[in-house]
Amino acid sequence: MRVLSAGLMVLLAAGCVSTRARHGYVIERGESALEAQVGVDTRESVLARYGEPSVRPALSDDVWYYITSATNSRAFYNTETTQRQVVAFAFDDDGQVTGVETYDLSDGRSVDLVDRETPTRGKELSFLEQLIGGVGQLPGPQDEAGPQQ
């Protein structure tokens, strides 16, 4: 009985373990931040140094975004973002770096999602009506040519 209760306690404690994860661009060892010199670095040098950006706008190639975030989740609780860093490299038409901006979690904004529903035409059926709605409906008679139209 003690072994069973000890095993149950271990399983319950395992559910409380938090899971940490990192997403996006990972800063390499020896790097403290993503940097580029304005007027000196180009798209090619940034690409060679940091690799492909996390986000490239589809219609213009003026800004590249390198995004990294760290999350923490525990059991059935909502996942919490503990760290986020967005580095934006701006380029001119010649491909030269014109600016580097760094944003963190405090620069973000909370976005409320719209939870409205679009009404649809027709009758809303209850669970019971859906369950027994097809009872008694048999397929129509068929002739030798196939099903009737």
GROMACS elastic network, one bead per residue, 0.5 to 0.9 nm:
[ bonds ]
;  ai    aj funct       b0    kb
    1     4     6  0.51513   500
    1     5     6  0.62705   500
    1     6     6  0.85622   500
    2     5     6  0.51544   500
    2     6     6  0.59791   500
    2     7     6  0.84741   500
    3     6     6  0.50667   500
    3     7     6  0.60774   500
    3     8     6  0.85750   500
    4     7     6  0.51106   500
    4     8     6  0.61953   500
    4     9     6  0.86719   500
    5     9     6  0.61827   500
    5    10     6  0.86798   500
    6     9     6  0.50811   500
    6    10     6  0.62945   500
    6    11     6  0.87534   500
    7    10     6  0.51110   500
    7    11     6  0.63214   500
    7    12     6  0.87063   500
    8    11     6  0.51297   500
    8    12     6  0.62000   500
    8    13     6  0.86009   500
    9    12     6  0.50821   500
    9    13     6  0.60759   500
    9    14     6  0.85587   500
   10    13     6  0.51186   500
   10    14     6  0.61582   500
   10    15     6  0.88802   500
   11    14     6  0.51145   500
   11    15     6  0.66744   500
   12    15     6  0.53582   500
   12    16     6  0.70988   500
   13    16     6  0.53382   500
   13    17     6  0.70136   500
   14    17     6  0.54680   500
   14    75     6  0.89712   500
   15    18     6  0.83141   500
   15    74     6  0.77216   500
   15    75     6  0.55680   500
   15    76     6  0.87701   500
   16    74     6  0.61749   500
   16    75     6  0.57543   500
   17    73     6  0.86718   500
   17    74     6  0.61672   500
   17    75     6  0.71598   500
   18    72     6  0.65359   500
   18    73     6  0.54841   500
   18    75     6  0.71434   500
   19    71     6  0.80803   500
   19    72     6  0.55898   500
   19    73     6  0.51757   500
   19    74     6  0.62151   500
   19    75     6  0.86844   500
   20    70     6  0.71404   500
   20    71     6  0.56510   500
   20    73     6  0.65616   500
   20    74     6  0.89225   500
   21    69     6  0.83626   500
   21    70     6  0.56744   500
   21    71     6  0.53080   500
   21    72     6  0.65471   500
   21    73     6  0.85195   500
   22    25     6  0.87426   500
   22    26     6  0.78446   500
   22    68     6  0.72307   500
   22    69     6  0.57416   500
   22    71     6  0.64474   500
   23    26     6  0.76157   500
   23    67     6  0.82071   500
   23    68     6  0.56818   500
   23    69     6  0.53206   500
   23    70     6  0.63565   500
   23    71     6  0.81668   500
   24    54     6  0.66974   500
   24    66     6  0.76644   500
   24    67     6  0.55633   500
   24    69     6  0.65297   500
   25    50     6  0.87114   500
   25    53     6  0.79503   500
   25    54     6  0.68903   500
   25    66     6  0.62028   500
   25    67     6  0.57403   500
   25    68     6  0.50001   500
   25    69     6  0.82791   500
   26    67     6  0.87161   500
   26    68     6  0.65433   500
   26    69     6  0.89403   500
   27    30     6  0.84494   500
   27    31     6  0.61802   500
   27    32     6  0.74085   500
   27    33     6  0.72794   500
   27    34     6  0.79313   500
   27    50     6  0.88360   500
   27    68     6  0.85191   500
   28    31     6  0.55889   500
   28    32     6  0.83457   500
   29    32     6  0.81184   500
   31    34     6  0.74013   500
   33    87     6  0.89922   500
   34    50     6  0.78879   500
   34    66     6  0.85805   500
   34    87     6  0.70461   500
   34   100     6  0.89025   500
   34   102     6  0.87364   500
   35    46     6  0.87267   500
   35    87     6  0.87690   500
   35    89     6  0.88689   500
   35   100     6  0.73316   500
   36    40     6  0.79539   500
   36    41     6  0.60216   500
   36    42     6  0.86122   500
   36    45     6  0.87731   500
   36    46     6  0.72043   500
   36    89     6  0.80586   500
   36    97     6  0.73265   500
   36    99     6  0.83425   500
   36   100     6  0.70394   500
   37    40     6  0.54196   500
   37    41     6  0.55394   500
   37    42     6  0.89143   500
   37    97     6  0.70585   500
   37    98     6  0.85350   500
   37    99     6  0.82855   500
   37   100     6  0.84355   500
   38    41     6  0.64014   500
   38    42     6  0.87415   500
   38    96     6  0.73938   500
   38    97     6  0.50117   500
   38    98     6  0.52215   500
   38    99     6  0.59654   500
   38   100     6  0.77836   500
   39    42     6  0.78315   500
   39    96     6  0.56934   500
   39    97     6  0.55901   500
   39    98     6  0.62663   500
   39    99     6  0.87338   500
   40    96     6  0.68452   500
   40    97     6  0.70315   500
   41    44     6  0.79698   500
   41    45     6  0.58379   500
   41    46     6  0.68171   500
   41    95     6  0.85820   500
   41    96     6  0.60303   500
   41    97     6  0.56823   500
   42    45     6  0.52274   500
   42    46     6  0.62516   500
   42    47     6  0.84708   500
   42    91     6  0.76607   500
   42    94     6  0.84324   500
   42    95     6  0.53489   500
   42    97     6  0.55502   500
   43    46     6  0.52504   500
   43    47     6  0.59974   500
   43    48     6  0.85199   500
   43    89     6  0.89572   500
   43    91     6  0.73683   500
   43    95     6  0.54675   500
   43    96     6  0.66492   500
   43    97     6  0.72178   500
   44    47     6  0.50154   500
   44    48     6  0.60114   500
   44    49     6  0.85350   500
   44    95     6  0.81531   500
   45    48     6  0.50143   500
   45    49     6  0.60565   500
   45    50     6  0.85329   500
   46    49     6  0.51416   500
   46    50     6  0.59172   500
   46    51     6  0.73396   500
   46    52     6  0.88509   500
   46    89     6  0.86249   500
   46    97     6  0.88186   500
   47    50     6  0.54817   500
   47    52     6  0.59856   500
   47    53     6  0.77686   500
   48    51     6  0.57389   500
   48    52     6  0.85421   500
   50    53     6  0.76590   500
   50    66     6  0.87472   500
   52    55     6  0.85383   500
   52    56     6  0.89401   500
   52    64     6  0.89626   500
   52    66     6  0.84486   500
   53    56     6  0.66055   500
   53    64     6  0.59900   500
   53    65     6  0.57044   500
   53    66     6  0.51053   500
   53    67     6  0.80011   500
   54    64     6  0.77447   500
   54    65     6  0.58061   500
   54    67     6  0.58877   500
   54    68     6  0.85972   500
   55    63     6  0.88504   500
   55    64     6  0.62095   500
   55    65     6  0.51341   500
   55    66     6  0.67644   500
   55    67     6  0.78740   500
   56    59     6  0.88790   500
   56    60     6  0.80490   500
   56    61     6  0.66631   500
   56    62     6  0.86089   500
   56    63     6  0.69423   500
   56    64     6  0.52809   500
   56    65     6  0.66139   500
   57    60     6  0.56688   500
   57    61     6  0.62245   500
   57    62     6  0.79399   500
   57    63     6  0.72092   500
   57    64     6  0.74785   500
   57    65     6  0.88842   500
   58    61     6  0.74687   500
   60    63     6  0.77998   500
   61    64     6  0.72411   500
   61    90     6  0.88816   500
   61    91     6  0.78311   500
   61    93     6  0.89833   500
   62    89     6  0.82565   500
   62    90     6  0.57204   500
   62    91     6  0.50411   500
   62    92     6  0.65276   500
   62    93     6  0.76339   500
   62    95     6  0.82759   500
   63    88     6  0.63906   500
   63    89     6  0.54570   500
   63    91     6  0.61128   500
   64    87     6  0.81428   500
   64    88     6  0.56122   500
   64    89     6  0.51979   500
   64    90     6  0.66505   500
   64    91     6  0.83429   500
   65    86     6  0.65383   500
   65    87     6  0.56508   500
   65    89     6  0.65197   500
   65    90     6  0.89712   500
   66    85     6  0.81130   500
   66    86     6  0.57253   500
   66    87     6  0.52014   500
   66    88     6  0.65603   500
   66    89     6  0.83661   500
   67    84     6  0.74115   500
   67    85     6  0.58310   500
   67    87     6  0.65357   500
   67    88     6  0.87259   500
   68    83     6  0.81001   500
   68    84     6  0.57058   500
   68    85     6  0.53632   500
   68    86     6  0.65866   500
   68    87     6  0.89106   500
   69    81     6  0.71262   500
   69    82     6  0.76151   500
   69    83     6  0.53538   500
   69    85     6  0.63377   500
   69    86     6  0.86366   500
   69   105     6  0.89030   500
   70    80     6  0.86633   500
   70    81     6  0.59243   500
   70    82     6  0.56220   500
   70    84     6  0.64183   500
   71    79     6  0.66433   500
   71    80     6  0.55410   500
   71    82     6  0.54104   500
   71    83     6  0.70484   500
   71    84     6  0.88891   500
   72    78     6  0.89869   500
   72    79     6  0.58485   500
   72    80     6  0.52714   500
   72    81     6  0.63789   500
   72    82     6  0.67043   500
   73    76     6  0.81665   500
   73    77     6  0.67862   500
   73    78     6  0.66321   500
   73    80     6  0.61859   500
   73    81     6  0.87286   500
   74    77     6  0.56857   500
   74    78     6  0.76229   500
   74    79     6  0.72423   500
   75    78     6  0.85745   500
   76    79     6  0.87915   500
   77    80     6  0.86957   500
   81    84     6  0.73365   500
   81   105     6  0.84599   500
   82   105     6  0.80251   500
   83   104     6  0.74309   500
   83   105     6  0.60817   500
   84   103     6  0.80572   500
   84   104     6  0.53310   500
   84   105     6  0.50007   500
   84   106     6  0.87314   500
   84   108     6  0.89360   500
   85   102     6  0.70116   500
   85   103     6  0.56725   500
   85   105     6  0.66998   500
   86   101     6  0.81120   500
   86   102     6  0.57233   500
   86   103     6  0.50285   500
   86   104     6  0.63023   500
   86   105     6  0.87719   500
   87   100     6  0.69736   500
   87   101     6  0.57004   500
   87   103     6  0.63641   500
   87   104     6  0.88011   500
   88    99     6  0.80205   500
   88   100     6  0.56552   500
   88   101     6  0.51482   500
   88   102     6  0.64063   500
   88   103     6  0.82630   500
   89    97     6  0.67531   500
   89    98     6  0.77133   500
   89    99     6  0.60135   500
   89   101     6  0.67545   500
   90    96     6  0.83522   500
   90    97     6  0.57526   500
   90    98     6  0.54554   500
   90    99     6  0.51144   500
   90   100     6  0.63300   500
   90   101     6  0.83240   500
   91    94     6  0.76817   500
   91    95     6  0.53775   500
   91    96     6  0.53179   500
   91    98     6  0.52605   500
   91    99     6  0.72291   500
   92    95     6  0.53518   500
   92    96     6  0.55830   500
   92    97     6  0.66401   500
   92    98     6  0.62715   500
   93    96     6  0.75457   500
   95    98     6  0.88689   500
   97   100     6  0.77115   500
  103   106     6  0.79117   500
  103   107     6  0.59507   500
  103   108     6  0.80080   500
  104   107     6  0.55370   500
  104   108     6  0.71199   500
  105   108     6  0.54412   500
  105   109     6  0.87030   500
  106   109     6  0.80900   500
  114   117     6  0.88539   500
  120   123     6  0.88714   500
  121   124     6  0.88293   500
  125   128     6  0.79671   500
  125   129     6  0.57204   500
  125   130     6  0.60715   500
  126   129     6  0.51655   500
  126   130     6  0.62298   500
  126   131     6  0.85766   500
  127   130     6  0.51712   500
  127   131     6  0.61236   500
  127   132     6  0.88326   500
  128   132     6  0.62513   500
  128   133     6  0.80237   500
  129   132     6  0.54775   500
  129   133     6  0.52911   500
  129   134     6  0.89310   500
  130   133     6  0.51008   500
  130   134     6  0.77366   500
  131   134     6  0.74825   500
  131   135     6  0.85135   500
  132   135     6  0.54233   500
  132   136     6  0.89288   500
  133   136     6  0.83870   500
  133   137     6  0.84691   500
  134   137     6  0.56448   500
  134   138     6  0.85334   500
  135   138     6  0.82049   500
  137   140     6  0.89314   500
  139   142     6  0.85721   500
  140   147     6  0.80101   500
  140   148     6  0.75498   500
  141   147     6  0.76022   500
  141   148     6  0.74701   500
  142   145     6  0.78481   500
  142   146     6  0.60110   500
  142   147     6  0.50612   500
  142   148     6  0.61626   500
  143   146     6  0.57245   500
  143   147     6  0.67564   500
  143   148     6  0.74483   500
  144   147     6  0.83358   500
  145   148     6  0.84035   500
